[in-house]
Amino acid sequence: MDRVNPFLTSMALLSSDRLVVVDYNNQSVKLVDVAQDKVLHQLGVDGKPWSVCSLPGTRATVALPLNKIMLILDCDNQLSIVNRITVREDLQELAYSYGHLIVLYSFGKIEKLHMNGAVDRQTNLETSLHIYQPLSVMTEGNVTSIYVGDYDNSRILRLDENLQEQQVYPLPDGAKPCRVLAVGENQLMVSDTNYKHWQLNSTMRRWTRLKQAEWLTQADRMAFCHERNVLYYCSFRDAVKRYAIS
């Protein structure tokens, strides 16, 4: 049970009808069935979780930045911890790609880790020293793209699977990115600090301002389901909601 008001900082899609959501204030991870609109299980953790990403099967990884720990969770019908990975720095965002974890740390350092925590590659991004930089990874065909939001410089960086910078996409009007979500077909959804939402066609390098519908103003945390063509979203203190993409 929640002891204080929820503070939802990240969510990840496990299947077409299940999400894993982290609650920073209540130091917990929640398994949510969006078909039944209910929380199936809630797991308390020894720290304040900030970010989560899904893994193959029914697993997920959760970042506890203040503890410098990543938790590997089994998320079948209830949540359980199966492994802990200790890192050396303040991790912020997580993603998964082909047997590796992509970990973004404070101030622009990014690493590609084996699932046992061993470092495969690392680099320091040419970004300003801002503590909050969003991360999203998409693999289409044989191409893996790692997108990182550079808050202070108002742009999105695209890296390849070797963490090498490939392209830079300046945001319109100097907007500051606070959330980046790759949704496939070279498309990104980007929200900025003024609650404006943009769609980027990374091939055409074309930005489109999305219509400011009521639901969109609250889409601080997002996950996209290709099977149902549905966007799941919530604000920091809101319930998980869904929006059908037409």
C-alpha positions as CSV (number, residue, x, y, z in Angstrom):
1,M,0.0,0.0,0.0
2,D,1.1,3.5,-0.7
3,R,2.2,5.5,2.3
4,V,2.3,8.9,0.6
5,N,1.1,10.4,-2.7
6,P,2.6,8.6,-5.7
7,F,5.4,10.2,-7.7
8,L,5.6,8.2,-10.9
9,T,8.8,8.8,-12.7
10,S,9.0,6.1,-15.4
11,M,7.1,3.3,-17.0
12,A,7.9,0.5,-19.4
13,L,5.8,-1.8,-21.6
14,L,6.1,-5.5,-20.8
15,S,3.4,-6.8,-23.1
16,S,0.3,-5.3,-24.8
17,D,-1.6,-5.2,-21.6
18,R,1.0,-5.0,-18.8
19,L,3.2,-2.1,-17.7
20,V,5.8,-1.8,-15.0
21,V,5.8,1.6,-13.2
22,V,8.1,3.1,-10.7
23,D,6.9,5.2,-7.7
24,Y,9.7,7.4,-6.4
25,N,7.9,8.6,-3.3
26,N,6.7,5.2,-2.1
27,Q,10.0,3.5,-3.0
28,S,8.1,0.8,-4.9
29,V,7.7,-0.8,-8.3
30,K,4.2,-1.6,-9.6
31,L,3.0,-4.2,-12.1
32,V,-0.1,-2.8,-13.8
33,D,-2.6,-4.6,-15.9
34,V,-4.0,-2.0,-18.3
35,A,-6.7,-4.3,-19.6
36,Q,-8.2,-4.8,-16.1
37,D,-7.2,-1.3,-14.9
38,K,-5.6,-2.6,-11.8
39,V,-2.3,-3.0,-10.0
40,L,-1.5,-6.7,-9.9
41,H,1.5,-6.4,-7.5
42,Q,3.6,-3.9,-5.8
43,L,7.2,-4.4,-4.6
44,G,9.0,-2.2,-2.1
45,V,12.6,-1.5,-2.8
46,D,15.4,-0.2,-0.6
47,G,15.8,3.1,-2.3
48,K,14.0,5.7,-4.5
49,P,13.6,4.3,-8.1
50,W,13.8,6.7,-11.0
51,S,13.9,4.9,-14.3
52,V,12.8,1.5,-15.7
53,C,13.2,-0.4,-18.9
54,S,11.7,-3.7,-20.1
55,L,13.9,-6.8,-20.9
56,P,13.1,-9.8,-23.0
57,G,10.5,-12.1,-21.6
58,T,8.9,-10.9,-18.3
59,R,11.8,-9.0,-16.9
60,A,12.7,-5.4,-16.3
61,T,15.5,-3.3,-15.0
62,V,15.0,-0.5,-12.4
63,A,17.5,2.2,-11.6
64,L,18.0,3.4,-8.0
65,P,20.3,6.5,-8.6
66,L,21.0,7.4,-5.0
67,N,22.0,3.8,-4.3
68,K,24.0,3.5,-7.5
69,I,22.2,0.2,-8.1
70,M,20.2,-1.4,-10.9
71,L,17.7,-4.1,-10.0
72,I,16.8,-6.9,-12.4
73,L,13.2,-7.9,-11.7
74,D,11.1,-10.8,-12.7
75,C,7.6,-9.4,-13.6
76,D,5.5,-12.5,-14.4
77,N,2.5,-12.5,-12.1
78,Q,4.3,-10.7,-9.3
79,L,7.5,-8.7,-8.9
80,S,10.6,-10.2,-7.5
81,I,14.3,-9.2,-7.5
82,V,16.6,-11.7,-9.3
83,N,19.8,-9.7,-9.5
84,R,21.5,-6.4,-8.4
85,I,24.1,-4.6,-10.4
86,T,26.3,-1.9,-8.8
87,V,27.6,1.0,-10.8
88,R,30.1,3.7,-10.0
89,E,28.2,6.8,-10.8
90,D,24.7,8.4,-10.5
91,L,22.7,6.6,-13.2
92,Q,19.7,8.4,-14.5
93,E,18.1,6.6,-17.5
94,L,18.0,3.0,-18.7
95,A,17.3,1.3,-22.0
96,Y,17.8,-2.2,-23.4
97,S,19.3,-3.3,-26.8
98,Y,20.3,-6.8,-28.0
99,G,21.6,-8.3,-24.7
100,H,23.0,-5.1,-23.4
101,L,21.9,-2.3,-21.0
102,I,22.3,1.2,-22.2
103,V,22.9,3.4,-19.1
104,L,22.9,7.2,-19.1
105,Y,24.6,8.8,-16.1
106,S,24.4,12.3,-14.8
107,F,26.2,14.9,-16.9
108,G,26.3,13.0,-20.1
109,K,28.3,9.9,-19.6
110,I,26.8,6.9,-21.3
111,E,27.7,3.2,-21.1
112,K,26.8,-0.1,-22.8
113,L,26.8,-2.9,-20.3
114,H,26.6,-6.6,-20.4
115,M,23.8,-8.0,-18.4
116,N,26.2,-8.9,-15.6
117,G,27.2,-5.3,-15.3
118,A,30.5,-5.5,-17.1
119,V,31.3,-2.5,-19.3
120,D,31.3,-3.1,-23.0
121,R,31.6,0.5,-24.2
122,Q,31.5,3.9,-22.7
123,T,31.7,7.5,-23.9
124,N,31.2,11.1,-22.7
125,L,28.6,12.9,-24.8
126,E,29.3,16.5,-26.0
127,T,26.4,17.9,-24.0
128,S,26.1,20.6,-21.4
129,L,26.4,19.4,-17.8
130,H,22.7,19.1,-17.1
131,I,21.5,16.5,-14.6
132,Y,18.4,15.4,-16.5
133,Q,18.7,14.0,-20.0
134,P,16.1,11.7,-21.5
135,L,17.0,8.4,-23.3
136,S,15.2,6.1,-25.7
137,V,16.4,3.2,-27.9
138,M,14.9,1.7,-31.0
139,T,16.1,-1.1,-33.3
140,E,14.6,-1.3,-36.8
141,G,15.9,-4.0,-39.1
142,N,19.7,-4.2,-38.4
143,V,20.0,-0.6,-37.2
144,T,20.0,0.4,-33.5
145,S,19.4,4.1,-32.7
146,I,20.1,5.5,-29.3
147,Y,18.4,8.9,-28.8
148,V,19.5,11.2,-26.0
149,G,17.9,14.6,-25.2
150,D,20.4,17.4,-24.6
151,Y,18.5,19.7,-22.4
152,D,20.7,22.8,-22.2
153,N,21.5,22.8,-26.0
154,S,17.9,22.2,-27.1
155,R,18.6,19.2,-29.3
156,I,18.3,15.4,-29.7
157,L,21.4,13.3,-30.3
158,R,21.3,10.0,-32.2
159,L,24.0,7.5,-31.4
160,D,24.7,4.1,-33.0
161,E,25.1,0.8,-31.1
162,N,28.7,1.6,-30.5
163,L,27.7,4.9,-28.8
164,Q,29.1,7.0,-31.6
165,E,27.2,10.2,-32.5
166,Q,25.6,10.0,-35.9
167,Q,23.1,12.9,-36.1
168,V,22.0,16.0,-34.2
169,Y,18.4,17.3,-34.3
170,P,17.9,20.8,-33.0
171,L,14.5,21.3,-31.4
172,P,12.2,24.1,-32.9
173,D,12.2,27.4,-31.1
174,G,14.9,26.4,-28.7
175,A,12.6,24.0,-26.8
176,K,14.1,22.1,-23.9
177,P,13.5,18.3,-24.2
178,C,12.3,16.5,-21.0
179,R,11.0,13.3,-22.6
180,V,12.0,11.3,-25.7
181,L,10.2,8.2,-26.9
182,A,11.1,6.3,-30.1
183,V,7.9,4.8,-31.5
184,G,9.2,3.1,-34.7
185,E,9.4,3.9,-38.4
186,N,12.0,6.5,-37.6
187,Q,9.5,8.5,-35.6
188,L,10.2,10.1,-32.2
189,M,7.8,11.8,-29.7
190,V,9.4,14.6,-27.7
191,S,7.9,16.6,-24.9
192,D,9.4,19.8,-23.7
193,T,9.4,21.7,-20.5
194,N,6.5,24.0,-21.7
195,Y,4.2,20.9,-22.1
196,K,4.4,21.1,-25.8
197,H,4.7,17.9,-27.8
198,W,6.5,17.3,-31.0
199,Q,6.9,14.5,-33.5
200,L,10.3,14.1,-35.2
201,N,10.7,12.2,-38.5
202,S,14.4,11.5,-38.1
203,T,14.9,10.4,-41.7
204,M,13.4,13.6,-43.1
205,R,14.6,15.7,-40.1
206,R,11.2,17.2,-40.0
207,W,9.5,18.4,-36.8
208,T,5.7,18.5,-36.3
209,R,4.0,20.2,-33.4
210,L,1.3,17.8,-32.1
211,K,-2.2,19.2,-31.6
212,Q,-2.4,20.3,-27.9
213,A,-5.3,18.0,-26.8
214,E,-6.2,17.8,-23.2
215,W,-4.6,14.4,-22.7
216,L,-1.3,15.5,-24.2
217,T,-0.6,18.2,-21.6
218,Q,-0.2,15.5,-19.0
219,A,1.9,13.0,-20.9
220,D,5.1,13.4,-18.8
221,R,5.8,9.6,-18.8
222,M,5.0,7.5,-21.9
223,A,5.2,4.0,-23.3
224,F,4.0,2.9,-26.8
225,C,2.3,-0.4,-27.7
226,H,2.8,-1.2,-31.4
227,E,0.4,-4.2,-31.2
228,R,-2.6,-2.0,-30.2
229,N,-1.3,1.3,-31.5
230,V,-1.8,2.8,-28.1
231,L,0.2,5.3,-26.1
232,Y,0.2,4.8,-22.3
233,Y,1.0,7.9,-20.4
234,C,0.8,9.6,-17.0
235,S,2.0,12.7,-15.2
236,F,4.2,12.5,-12.1
237,R,1.2,12.1,-9.7
238,D,-1.5,10.8,-12.0
239,A,-2.9,7.4,-12.8
240,V,-1.8,5.6,-16.0
241,K,-4.0,6.4,-18.9
242,R,-4.2,5.3,-22.6
243,Y,-4.6,7.1,-25.8
244,A,-5.4,5.4,-29.2
245,I,-3.1,6.7,-32.0
246,S,-5.2,7.1,-35.1
